[in-house]
């Protein structure tokens, strides 16, 4: 395995870790939610993060890292893919509004990460996996944004 492939493997592993964190994040937020509709949405998102993790693990086991078109570390570094997976921290006393803002930012970062990966792989099946993940993350962001608007900007 080349250094570039190892770097992609680390990125995919980090994405798997972020999906696990997202699951915990949504699960905990669902437990704290005061509206049943919010709790249901957050539980749905938690479940979907598990399926994202499974898709990434499957792609990793199928050798997805061998299919990316970046050939050098310099090319990979220019893409700066890790910036999309930055962990946005929450404080124990974060408000529901803070939680939604962080969730929206996380979903946006995940969307950008998967979209970038979809454009780098040379295998159609893997491209489809990353495009699907990107679309699902965008849907998550949209649903969270709608929840935010409904709760915190109801008159708009």
MOUR-V561327 format. One record per pair of residues at least 12 apart in sequence whose C-alpha atoms are under 6 Angstrom apart, sorted by the first residue. I is the first residue (numbers start at 1). J is the second residue. Records with the same first field share a line. If there is no record, write none. Layout:
I = J / J
//
This chain:
4 = 73
5 = 65
8 = 65
9 = 65
16 = 53
19 = 49 / 53
23 = 46 / 49
26 = 42 / 46
27 = 43 / 46
30 = 42 / 43
67 = 121 / 122
68 = 120 / 121
69 = 120 / 121
84 = 109 / 113
104 = 141
107 = 137 / 141
111 = 134 / 137 / 138
114 = 130 / 134
115 = 134
118 = 130 / 131
//
